[in-house]
Amino acid sequence: MKLVLSILVAAVGFSALAADKAKPVDVSKIPLPVPRKVDFEKEVYPMLKESCFSCHGPEKQKGKYRCDTKEGAFKDTDYGPTIVPGKSEQSSLIHMVCNLIDEMMMPPPSDKKGQSEPLTKEQIGILRAWIDQGAVWPVGPIQEFVKPVTFAADIQPVFATACGACHTGAEAKGGFDATQLGAVFKGGNAYGKVVTPGDLKKSSLITIISGLDEDLPQPEKHKLTAKEIALVKKWIEQGAK
């Protein structure tokens, strides 16, 4: 009899916990879906790969959840249906990336700048639109899509924010203006050319923004985040356009 009572108590406790996890969320806080057709292979899958695969990919599946495959991505969790085709506001994946479930923010926050960054409103809007449009996941391997990285759209904003205070215009320190493409190719007074399109080994800019150039008075001051460094590397590898 005691065993039966213990099982019943445990079952009730588990049901209460599950109910608490699946409690309603305030969907009014969710960014609107983008008003256009979304391309899964070019927009959604690369987003999942960049933001989710490190914890929920082929090598690691935290919470027993994996999102690099269709079977894994659509698997339900204790927090309700993960992806509900046609109904993004009912999909717990959206609730998590919007931080609407207690202690289940995805990607999880990090104390290190530039790591585990939350999705932007635009990214959430893309994810919502994909789900609302049916959450179509192609059969078979996903074709790898390499997003073109350009100075104007991707690198200049990073340099302007991280380097602009010291390296802008005619008064730029070391004669190096990091906010203009031509000036970046020209280089500074001490280093000369720091970018060789297509060749990372000959691009000393990588050493500088990695905080590894000991010839600089404060090498750490020039260090960008791991995500920003990776972006600059892609830009150079693609021809630094």
Residue frames relative to the residue before (quaternion, step in Angstrom):
aa qw qx qy qz dx dy dz
M 1.0000 0.0000 0.0000 0.0000 0.00 0.00 0.00
K 0.6487 0.5191 -0.3131 0.4601 3.54 0.98 -0.90
L 0.6328 0.5392 -0.3263 0.4499 3.55 1.05 -0.83
V 0.6449 0.5219 -0.3125 0.4628 3.57 1.00 -0.88
L 0.6553 0.5109 -0.3060 0.4647 3.58 0.97 -0.89
S 0.6396 0.5329 -0.3201 0.4522 3.56 1.02 -0.84
I 0.6539 0.5123 -0.3074 0.4642 3.56 1.01 -0.85
L 0.6524 0.5183 -0.3076 0.4594 3.55 1.01 -0.87
V 0.6464 0.5143 -0.3156 0.4669 3.57 0.97 -0.86
A 0.6538 0.5122 -0.3078 0.4642 3.57 0.96 -0.89
A 0.6560 0.5185 -0.3079 0.4540 3.56 0.98 -0.89
V 0.6480 0.5078 -0.3122 0.4741 3.57 0.98 -0.85
G 0.6506 0.5230 -0.3118 0.4538 3.55 0.99 -0.87
F 0.6566 0.5026 -0.3090 0.4699 3.56 0.97 -0.85
S 0.6477 0.5231 -0.3196 0.4524 3.59 0.96 -0.85
A 0.6450 0.5181 -0.3149 0.4652 3.56 1.02 -0.81
L 0.6456 0.5155 -0.3172 0.4657 3.56 1.04 -0.84
A 0.6563 0.5062 -0.3089 0.4665 3.57 0.94 -0.90
A 0.6508 0.5170 -0.3162 0.4574 3.56 0.99 -0.85
D 0.6431 0.5212 -0.3232 0.4586 3.55 1.05 -0.80
K 0.6545 0.5165 -0.3143 0.4539 3.57 1.01 -0.84
A 0.7468 0.3970 -0.2068 0.4919 3.55 1.06 -0.81
K 0.3089 0.7767 -0.5036 0.2186 3.58 1.21 0.37
P 0.6404 -0.5587 0.3628 0.3823 3.62 -1.11 0.64
V 0.2299 -0.7553 0.5977 0.1395 3.55 -1.15 0.64
D 0.5288 -0.6249 0.4721 0.3270 3.55 -1.25 0.43
V 0.2001 -0.8307 0.5110 0.0936 3.58 0.03 1.31
S 0.5199 0.6417 -0.4220 0.3740 3.61 1.22 -0.23
K 0.6461 0.5291 -0.3092 0.4549 3.58 1.25 -0.38
I 0.5480 0.6260 -0.3930 0.3917 3.59 1.27 -0.10
P 0.4810 -0.6610 0.4872 0.3072 3.63 -0.84 0.92
L 0.5546 -0.6252 0.4395 0.3293 3.56 -1.11 0.68
P 0.5322 -0.6043 0.4709 0.3603 3.61 -1.14 0.54
V 0.5465 -0.5978 0.4570 0.3675 3.58 -1.10 0.59
P 0.4296 -0.7424 0.4605 0.2285 3.63 -0.92 0.88
R 0.6206 0.5025 -0.3638 0.4796 3.58 0.73 1.05
K 0.6174 -0.5238 0.4278 0.4017 3.53 -1.32 0.17
V 0.2387 -0.7875 0.5575 0.1098 3.56 -0.87 0.99
D 0.3186 -0.7383 0.5694 0.1709 3.55 -1.04 0.90
F 0.4050 -0.7473 0.4735 0.2307 3.59 -0.45 1.21
E 0.7230 0.4655 -0.2638 0.4370 3.59 0.74 -1.06
K 0.7436 0.4107 -0.2254 0.4770 3.60 1.03 -0.74
E 0.7985 0.3079 -0.1468 0.4960 3.58 1.10 -0.61
V 0.7521 0.4111 -0.2286 0.4616 3.58 0.75 -1.03
Y 0.7022 0.4759 -0.2882 0.4443 3.60 0.69 -1.05
P 0.6536 0.4911 -0.3398 0.4649 3.67 0.88 -0.77
M 0.6188 0.5434 -0.3382 0.4554 3.60 1.09 -0.68
L 0.6554 0.4962 -0.3014 0.4831 3.57 0.95 -0.91
K 0.6448 0.5378 -0.3182 0.4402 3.56 0.96 -0.89
E 0.7063 0.4694 -0.2656 0.4585 3.58 0.88 -0.95
S 0.8043 0.3481 -0.1507 0.4574 3.58 0.85 -0.97
C 0.8079 0.3407 -0.1318 0.4625 3.59 1.09 -0.63
F 0.6232 0.6173 -0.3535 0.3249 3.59 0.96 -0.81
S 0.5814 0.6018 -0.3895 0.3848 3.62 1.07 -0.58
C 0.7655 0.2999 -0.1694 0.5435 3.60 1.16 -0.59
H 0.7947 0.2196 -0.0925 0.5582 3.57 1.17 -0.58
G 0.4770 0.6731 -0.4271 0.3702 3.56 0.96 0.90
P 0.8095 -0.2978 0.1911 0.4685 3.59 -1.20 -0.43
E 0.7315 0.4368 -0.2424 0.4641 3.62 1.07 -0.64
K 0.8007 0.0931 -0.0281 0.5911 3.60 1.10 -0.61
Q 0.0466 -0.7974 0.6016 0.0044 3.58 -0.97 0.86
K 0.1299 -0.8105 0.5690 0.0497 3.57 0.19 1.27
G 0.8167 0.1691 -0.1565 0.5291 3.55 -0.99 0.86
K 0.4957 -0.6752 0.3975 0.3747 3.58 1.31 0.37
Y 0.5353 0.6023 -0.4147 0.4227 3.56 1.13 0.67
R 0.0435 -0.7933 0.6066 -0.0271 3.55 -0.93 1.01
C 0.0934 -0.8483 0.5207 0.0224 3.60 -0.69 1.03
D 0.5001 0.6334 -0.4561 0.3750 3.59 1.14 0.48
T 0.7107 0.3231 -0.2398 0.5771 3.58 1.33 0.02
K 0.6074 -0.5708 0.4018 0.3793 3.57 -1.13 0.55
E 0.6452 0.5327 -0.3233 0.4421 3.57 0.91 -0.91
G 0.7033 0.4638 -0.2671 0.4680 3.56 0.93 -0.90
A 0.6610 0.5378 -0.3066 0.4240 3.57 0.95 -0.91
F 0.7380 0.4144 -0.2269 0.4818 3.58 1.00 -0.80
K 0.4350 0.7064 -0.4557 0.3225 3.58 1.27 0.05
D 0.4071 -0.7173 0.5117 0.2407 3.58 -0.85 0.96
T 0.2173 -0.7634 0.5964 0.1197 3.56 -1.22 0.57
D 0.7184 -0.4165 0.3219 0.4547 3.57 -1.30 -0.11
Y 0.6724 0.5044 -0.2912 0.4568 3.57 1.25 -0.31
G 0.6959 -0.4501 0.2633 0.4938 3.55 1.25 0.36
P 0.7388 -0.3802 0.2906 0.4746 3.59 -1.28 -0.02
T 0.4237 -0.7314 0.4740 0.2468 3.59 -0.72 1.04
I 0.7901 0.0092 0.0307 0.6121 3.57 0.88 -0.98
V 0.0737 -0.7866 0.6130 0.0063 3.58 -0.65 1.15
P 0.3606 -0.7610 0.4909 0.2234 3.64 -0.18 1.22
G 0.8097 0.2327 -0.2029 0.4991 3.55 -0.81 1.07
K 0.7802 0.2563 -0.1311 0.5553 3.58 1.25 -0.29
S 0.1100 -0.8412 0.5277 0.0434 3.57 0.33 1.23
E 0.6388 0.5484 -0.3379 0.4207 3.59 1.06 -0.70
Q 0.6889 0.4379 -0.2747 0.5080 3.59 1.29 -0.28
S 0.5587 0.6187 -0.3708 0.4092 3.58 1.32 0.01
S 0.4231 -0.7330 0.4695 0.2516 3.59 -0.63 1.11
L 0.5289 0.6096 -0.4165 0.4186 3.60 1.18 -0.40
I 0.6672 0.4795 -0.2928 0.4890 3.58 0.97 -0.84
H 0.6250 0.5409 -0.3416 0.4474 3.59 0.98 -0.79
M 0.6831 0.4981 -0.2854 0.4515 3.58 0.99 -0.86
V 0.6931 0.4584 -0.2989 0.4692 3.61 0.85 -0.86
C 0.6695 0.4581 -0.2923 0.5064 3.60 1.28 -0.31
N 0.4191 -0.7365 0.4375 0.3010 3.59 1.35 0.10
L 0.3783 0.7389 -0.4696 0.3007 3.56 0.96 0.91
I 0.6719 0.4086 -0.2896 0.5457 3.58 1.31 0.02
D 0.5255 -0.6762 0.4183 0.3027 3.58 -0.69 1.10
E 0.8687 0.0156 -0.0603 0.4913 3.53 -0.94 1.08
M 0.6442 0.4949 -0.3395 0.4742 3.58 1.15 0.54
M 0.1956 0.7920 -0.5450 0.1936 3.56 1.03 0.79
M 0.0254 -0.8017 0.5970 -0.0158 3.56 -0.89 0.98
P 0.4498 -0.2792 -0.8252 0.1967 1.55 -1.48 2.01
P 0.5812 -0.5956 0.4101 0.3732 3.62 -1.07 0.61
P 0.5573 -0.6254 0.4207 0.3483 3.61 -1.02 0.71
S 0.1584 -0.7793 0.6016 0.0749 3.55 -1.21 0.61
D 0.4896 -0.6643 0.4863 0.2873 3.56 -1.13 0.70
K 0.6435 0.5242 -0.3105 0.4633 3.57 1.26 -0.39
K 0.4713 -0.6936 0.4752 0.2664 3.54 -0.75 1.09
G 0.8214 0.2557 -0.1959 0.4707 3.53 -1.00 0.89
Q 0.6775 0.4432 -0.3021 0.5034 3.57 1.25 0.01
S 0.8426 0.0924 -0.0943 0.5221 3.56 -1.09 0.73
E 0.1667 0.8167 -0.5314 0.1509 3.55 0.84 0.98
P 0.5093 -0.6424 0.4635 0.3363 3.63 -0.99 0.73
L 0.5712 -0.5731 0.4488 0.3793 3.56 -1.20 0.46
T 0.4688 -0.6592 0.5086 0.2950 3.55 -1.12 0.67
K 0.6696 -0.4744 0.3694 0.4361 3.58 -1.27 0.20
E 0.6214 0.5404 -0.3301 0.4614 3.57 1.08 -0.75
Q 0.6713 0.4954 -0.2997 0.4627 3.59 0.90 -0.89
I 0.6446 0.5024 -0.3182 0.4804 3.57 1.00 -0.82
G 0.6272 0.5421 -0.3219 0.4573 3.56 1.07 -0.79
I 0.6400 0.5115 -0.3141 0.4797 3.58 1.07 -0.76
L 0.6573 0.5107 -0.2984 0.4669 3.56 0.96 -0.92
R 0.6470 0.5126 -0.3101 0.4717 3.59 1.00 -0.82
A 0.6601 0.5137 -0.3125 0.4502 3.57 0.89 -0.93
W 0.6311 0.5328 -0.3355 0.4531 3.59 0.99 -0.81
I 0.6728 0.4806 -0.2964 0.4779 3.59 0.92 -0.88
D 0.6660 0.5080 -0.3044 0.4536 3.59 0.90 -0.92
Q 0.6902 0.4690 -0.2689 0.4809 3.57 1.13 -0.65
G 0.7359 -0.4378 0.2149 0.4697 3.58 1.26 0.35
A 0.3136 -0.7801 0.4905 0.2294 3.60 1.29 -0.13
V 0.1531 0.8203 -0.5327 0.1411 3.57 0.92 0.94
W 0.0682 -0.7766 0.6263 -0.0059 3.57 -0.81 1.12
P 0.4190 -0.7458 0.4543 0.2490 3.63 -0.39 1.18
V 0.4830 -0.6463 0.5091 0.2997 3.56 -1.16 0.64
G 0.7794 0.3236 -0.2438 0.4779 3.57 -1.01 0.80
P 0.7597 -0.3734 0.2664 0.4608 3.58 -1.33 -0.06
I 0.4072 -0.6964 0.5357 0.2495 3.56 -1.07 0.77
Q 0.4285 -0.7046 0.5039 0.2568 3.58 -0.77 1.02
E 0.4456 -0.7029 0.4905 0.2584 3.55 -0.79 1.04
F 0.1214 -0.7894 0.6000 0.0450 3.55 -0.83 1.03
V 0.1726 -0.7843 0.5914 0.0732 3.55 -0.75 1.09
K 0.2936 -0.7771 0.5354 0.1526 3.55 -0.45 1.21
P 0.4429 -0.6882 0.5011 0.2815 3.61 -0.79 0.96
V 0.1868 -0.7677 0.6059 0.0932 3.57 -0.93 0.94
T 0.0398 -0.8120 0.5823 -0.0097 3.58 -0.70 1.07
F 0.6195 -0.5578 0.3986 0.3823 3.54 -1.20 0.50
A 0.6864 0.5150 -0.2928 0.4218 3.58 0.80 -1.02
A 0.7721 0.3854 -0.1992 0.4645 3.58 0.82 -0.98
D 0.8221 0.2844 -0.1109 0.4806 3.59 0.96 -0.81
I 0.7675 0.4003 -0.2114 0.4538 3.59 0.79 -1.00
Q 0.6400 0.5562 -0.3368 0.4094 3.59 0.88 -0.88
P 0.6565 0.5018 -0.3338 0.4538 3.64 0.89 -0.78
V 0.6360 0.5234 -0.3241 0.4653 3.59 1.06 -0.74
F 0.6921 0.4748 -0.2760 0.4685 3.57 0.86 -0.99
A 0.6294 0.5454 -0.3383 0.4381 3.59 1.01 -0.80
T 0.6985 0.4644 -0.2616 0.4775 3.57 0.99 -0.84
A 0.7705 0.3925 -0.1956 0.4627 3.57 0.80 -1.04
C 0.8111 0.2784 -0.1100 0.5024 3.59 1.02 -0.76
G 0.4978 0.7333 -0.3836 0.2595 3.56 1.21 -0.50
A 0.5957 0.5963 -0.3683 0.3923 3.59 1.06 -0.68
C 0.7907 0.2824 -0.1398 0.5249 3.60 1.06 -0.71
H 0.7955 0.2909 -0.1264 0.5163 3.57 1.09 -0.61
T 0.4571 0.6480 -0.4768 0.3791 3.54 0.52 1.26
G 0.8744 0.1383 -0.0879 0.4567 3.54 -1.02 0.83
A 0.8016 -0.3260 0.2292 0.4457 3.54 -1.36 -0.28
E 0.7163 0.4357 -0.2458 0.4865 3.60 1.14 -0.60
A 0.3129 0.7825 -0.4917 0.2191 3.59 1.24 0.26
K 0.5165 -0.6488 0.4650 0.3101 3.56 -0.97 0.88
G 0.8285 0.1664 -0.1522 0.5125 3.54 -0.98 0.90
G 0.5166 -0.6600 0.4036 0.3669 3.54 1.29 0.22
F 0.5744 0.5946 -0.3727 0.4213 3.58 1.22 0.39
D 0.1221 -0.7818 0.6109 0.0277 3.56 -0.56 1.24
A 0.2078 -0.8265 0.5167 0.0825 3.57 -0.43 1.26
T 0.6414 0.5724 -0.3164 0.4010 3.58 1.23 -0.09
Q 0.7119 0.3717 -0.2427 0.5442 3.60 1.30 -0.04
L 0.5387 -0.6626 0.4124 0.3174 3.58 -0.80 1.00
G 0.6720 0.4984 -0.3044 0.4554 3.59 0.84 -0.93
A 0.6608 0.5116 -0.3039 0.4575 3.57 1.00 -0.82
V 0.6251 0.5321 -0.3378 0.4604 3.59 1.06 -0.73
F 0.6595 0.4920 -0.3072 0.4782 3.58 0.99 -0.80
K 0.6364 0.5385 -0.3251 0.4464 3.59 1.06 -0.74
G 0.3207 -0.7661 0.4970 0.2514 3.56 1.04 -0.79
G 0.5602 -0.6226 0.4408 0.3227 3.56 -1.32 -0.12
N 0.7450 -0.4101 0.2901 0.4388 3.56 -1.33 -0.09
A 0.7444 0.4259 -0.2279 0.4610 3.57 0.92 -0.90
Y 0.7875 0.3686 -0.1693 0.4640 3.58 0.95 -0.85
G 0.2938 -0.7347 0.5526 0.2618 3.53 1.03 -0.69
K 0.8280 -0.1695 0.1380 0.5164 3.57 -1.01 -0.78
V 0.0908 -0.8236 0.5596 0.0176 3.59 -0.73 1.09
V 0.7372 0.3298 -0.2105 0.5508 3.60 1.28 -0.11
T 0.0328 -0.7594 0.6498 -0.0001 3.54 -0.87 1.04
P 0.4031 -0.7534 0.4607 0.2402 3.60 -0.26 1.23
G 0.8277 0.2142 -0.1766 0.4877 3.55 -0.86 1.01
D 0.7602 0.3241 -0.1807 0.5333 3.62 1.21 -0.18
L 0.2629 -0.7997 0.5243 0.1285 3.58 -0.24 1.29
K 0.6343 0.5603 -0.3335 0.4152 3.59 1.03 -0.79
K 0.7296 0.3973 -0.2293 0.5072 3.58 1.09 -0.66
S 0.6074 0.5398 -0.3518 0.4647 3.59 1.28 0.11
S 0.2298 -0.8193 0.5139 0.1085 3.57 -0.04 1.30
L 0.4681 0.6748 -0.4435 0.3590 3.58 1.24 -0.24
I 0.6155 0.5569 -0.3470 0.4366 3.61 1.05 -0.71
T 0.6408 0.5160 -0.3211 0.4690 3.57 0.99 -0.81
I 0.6551 0.5227 -0.3054 0.4519 3.57 1.00 -0.87
I 0.7508 0.4001 -0.2356 0.4698 3.60 0.71 -1.04
S 0.6075 0.5230 -0.3612 0.4764 3.58 1.30 -0.04
G 0.4625 -0.7056 0.4223 0.3315 3.57 1.33 -0.04
L 0.5268 0.6673 -0.3770 0.3675 3.57 1.22 0.48
D 0.5528 0.6099 -0.3990 0.4040 3.59 1.27 -0.02
E 0.2318 -0.8233 0.5087 0.0986 3.57 -0.16 1.31
D 0.5461 0.6033 -0.4078 0.4142 3.60 1.25 -0.12
L 0.6004 0.5436 -0.3576 0.4649 3.57 1.25 -0.31
P 0.5850 -0.6030 0.4110 0.3539 3.62 -1.03 0.74
Q 0.7965 0.0672 -0.0089 0.6009 3.58 1.00 -0.84
P 0.1660 -0.8396 0.5081 0.0967 3.60 0.34 1.20
E 0.6412 0.5450 -0.3312 0.4268 3.61 0.99 -0.79
K 0.6000 0.5855 -0.3493 0.4186 3.56 1.16 -0.64
H 0.6972 0.4597 -0.2599 0.4849 3.56 1.19 -0.55
K 0.5172 0.6777 -0.3997 0.3369 3.58 1.28 -0.11
L 0.2518 -0.7498 0.5963 0.1368 3.56 -0.91 1.00
T 0.6347 -0.5076 0.3912 0.4318 3.58 -1.25 0.09
A 0.6705 -0.4997 0.3616 0.4124 3.56 -1.26 0.41
K 0.6496 0.5198 -0.3118 0.4588 3.57 1.01 -0.82
E 0.6676 0.4975 -0.2980 0.4669 3.60 0.98 -0.83
I 0.6299 0.5284 -0.3263 0.4664 3.57 1.03 -0.80
A 0.6435 0.5221 -0.3138 0.4636 3.57 0.98 -0.88
L 0.6404 0.5265 -0.3199 0.4587 3.58 1.05 -0.78
V 0.6546 0.5032 -0.3084 0.4725 3.59 0.95 -0.88
K 0.6270 0.5360 -0.3318 0.4577 3.57 1.03 -0.77
K 0.6463 0.5107 -0.3174 0.4697 3.58 0.96 -0.87
W 0.6281 0.5476 -0.3282 0.4449 3.55 1.02 -0.86
I 0.6830 0.4745 -0.2855 0.4764 3.59 0.87 -0.92
E 0.6519 0.5319 -0.3086 0.4437 3.58 0.95 -0.92
Q 0.7055 0.4544 -0.2512 0.4824 3.56 1.09 -0.74
G 0.6915 -0.4974 0.2718 0.4478 3.59 1.25 0.14
A 0.3710 -0.7738 0.4542 0.2393 3.60 1.32 0.14
K 0.2513 0.7854 -0.5217 0.2188 3.58 0.73 1.08
